[in-house]
Amino acid sequence: MSDCIVFDKSGVGPFLKNRIAQYAFEPKIFEYGIVLSCADGIVQISGLPHTRYGEILEFEHDIYGLALDLRQDGVGAVLLSDLSGLSAGSIVRGTGHVADIGVGEALLGRVVDPIGRPLDGKALNVTKYRQAECPAPSIMERAPVDTPLETGILTIDSMIPIGRGQRELIIGDRQTGKTSIALSAMLNQKGKNVPCVYCAIGQKASTIAQLVEMLTQNGAMEHSVVVASTASDGPAMQYLAPYAACAIAEEFMYAGMDALVVYDDLSKHAVAYRAMSLLLRRPSGREAYPGDVFYLHSRLLERAARLCDAKGGGSLTALPIVETMANDISAYIPTNVISITDGQIYLESELFNAGVRPAVNIGLSVSRVGRAAQQKAMKKVSGSMRLEVAQYREMAVFAQFGSDVDASTQGLLARGERLIELTKQPVQELLSLAEQVALLLAFSRGAFLDIPTRRVQERKEEMLTYMRRYCRRTLAQVNRSGDMTDADKEDMSDVMDNFLKIVRDRDSKQPKTAQEDTEHAEHQ
Amino acid sequence: MRNIIIRTAQSFDQKTISSIKARFEEILNVPLRCRVELDPSLIGGFMAFAGGTIYDFSFKTQLDTLRSERGKDGNVRLHRI
């Protein structure tokens, strides 16, 4: 590390003279302890009777640790960096700072570690610090959640809407698209004055680098902060990471803004906490997790809230991610976090492998804030969607056998299949409120029922392009007001009808293949 | 009777050491057994270890404090890169 002096007009000379004139010799008087033993990242220290819980301790050679075990005759600390250079008998002192992190606008666009050191190679200038552990807003400081946080994903915004100030869990097996949903939500906050904080807990450094690259390419890094504790960081860093990320996001919340924080993922967080607790010889409980593993997550997630106007009216939305094993949502950590959050988005690997991406299982997903956090326009078009999808799922088994089903069930299957196809969406393709409303309106008017399922995406793209061109003003109006007036609806319907006429004419003029002919006949 | 360790940057003469020891005996109100160590990395001054507390009068710490001060100064900032 090197130091550099930044000049301003007045120059170095007067600065140094001023500094020397102001200088007063102040001896440092502080308590110290002696390292008794260090093993497995845990250091046992003798002395330091006035250490506070969670205080950062400074060892020799610039090594830092967290005091997590306070006893009458000493302290047990977990190291925040590598063990190398630490020897028994060396001196330890308290810094007086309980774990804190630099916060504020200076962090936007940056990648930092859980104690605030920049990881992207540039200097970081913060003016304010905030403690990583901080009490959640009290009951009277909160206001109900009534404003939507748009993720840009059709499935979620229509059927599992998320509000600002809500905690919505994203849960599923590995490689089911959990991080992708969270990232889509972050990308969609561009230009909406919603700062986002992404907390990577125990992930590969290469994955985090890819993520930062993706955010940068999509212009989302300007309103985002990444707090990274990689897999090679010790358990203490991984333990601290989500609290640090929450502190950064809280700062925006108390400044009156709506912030978003993503914890990816809390399963690894619980594992790191377990490792640390076992090494500190704390009693273990179910699955060897310490007794307070529920409290570990509940105190973190309670800090996400919607504040009342007296406190600035800001909010913090949390999207924790939990990884399940073999789709088991009744395991220990998943059930803990499900009971803490205000709903979950359940991703299934079966759906993912079948090509339904985002692989959301609508039946098991819920948003406990629900319709209160939906724009009026969306409420008008998405009323019966959940029911339709649920009914489709029930009947879908019959469709597999191609068995004889009656006409109404056939209709249900046809609609359901096309609705699911409509909800398939690539990660970086985000839909605004108006576009989603337009799609659902089109679906309810039968725009997708006359084509085979595999052509739904094509028609969806074409329709969106057409509407973005010929219906721009109405779409902008719906986006702005959040509502779809009768006039808007009529306008969009007219444009849709025009579009459908064009494509249907075009299709009828093209020679059909034999397969298309039979499919078309079946679905009449 | 307690122990005090005085770690000096350069070797101090006996008179200075005795006066330091006497002053600490006054502050801590207990007779002290003194041990002197040499540590040139302190650049100047001394550090005293007594009763679980460090009394740091070394120049090195003063310079480190100046360097790491969290942007308290007005015009020019010293950045850690």
Interface residues (C-beta under 8 A of the other chain):
Chain A: M1 S2 D3 C4 I5 V6 F7 D8 S10 V12 F15 R19 Y23 F25 E26 P27 K28 I29 F30 E31 Y32 G33 G47 L48 P49 I91 R93 K122 A123 N125 T127
Chain B: F49 G52 T53 I54 Y55 D56 F57 T61 Q62 T65 L66 R67 G71 D73 N75 V76 R77 L78 H79 R80 I81
